[in-house]
Amino acid sequence: MELFGQYVSPSKMTFELSRTQNGHHINDAQLSLSFDDEERLLRGRAYMRPTLWNDIKAKVHPQNYASSRLSSELSRLQRSLAYDMRLKSYNLKQAIGEPLSTVVDYYRSEVTRKWRQGVYSLDRMYRANEFYMHDIHRALKRHYDDFRYILLHLHVSNLYVLCVSIYLYSVYKCIVSL
């Protein structure tokens, strides 16, 4: 059984687990990851022979290997993979993080600009009394102040009757004032 790992470029890596049987090279498992910088796309592909775990369990017994040599090789492989993963994560952060922050900053500034433009337009429309916005605001404020004054001087038992009558009177006043 052979394990082959290849760091093809800063944005591509491949691992392959294979064996030779009767002179034929057979791939048992394969994993490849690549990052396309132009499209900002992470691509991955994985393959594993369904019976691979059963074969590994059958062959890995304490009597089948020299434990000290295997443990040192596994330790070396683990250190190598950890270093490679740190390198890949650093490159991935650089490749994705910087362009993404640029896009976020652009959209944040566009939303802020649109918000300011909307606030300015509404303020201008209010001051110019377009669509009678200023008149409607004054009428609603006057009705609210009248309603609040009456509520402060009213007993709770007559509240429902008063609310209905104030509402009807407010609607009448609005219609008459327009």
Summary of the structure (lengths in Angstrom):
residues: 178
radius of gyration: 37.0
end to end distance: 89.7
largest distance: 101.5
contacts: 381
relative contact order: 0.06
helix: 66%
strand: 22%
